[in-house]
Amino acid sequence: TEESILLRVLVQALVIVGIIATDVAAQTQMSFWAIPLSIIGAIISWQRRGKKNIGLKFLLAMGMIVTLFVFFGNLLENVFDNRLVLAEFLIQLQVLHSFDLPRRKDLGYSMVIGLISVGVAGTLSQTIAFAPWLLLFLLLAIPTLILDYRSRLNLPKWEAQFHQSKQNKNQKDT
């Protein structure tokens, strides 16, 4: 399981920026329900990260199947331009996926979904209003990727190093 709270928060921030960027570019209202549910899912995921969560995974699988059928219905309605339909489907799956993110690779999937959301927003955007969200995504992505890489190398968590250096400094001062 991934124990770094900072990495989880940054991944969640990337997903949120991706959702907002898609909303801004496509002029939809997905963020009003997707962001709060995604945050709630991330909190539940953190609290249950060491458990098997079989019942929760079953409910999430059922939710994903329902989402798939809704996606197919929307796809049939928008045969000629399905970019927004695909983005909505991806965001709906991410919201469901956010309830079960115990491992680093699950967080990696969420980072990719955030990146894809920003990419879709870029293809849908017709104004400069998308640019600040792209910049914010890049500013968040760099430290997130650094923390992810540190975690993959099994280096000590940044939080632990920060607290240890703070304690060492306090010991030297006394």
Summary of the structure (lengths in Angstrom):
residues: 174
radius of gyration: 18.3
end to end distance: 37.4
largest distance: 70.4
contacts: 529
relative contact order: 0.18
helix: 80%
strand: 0%
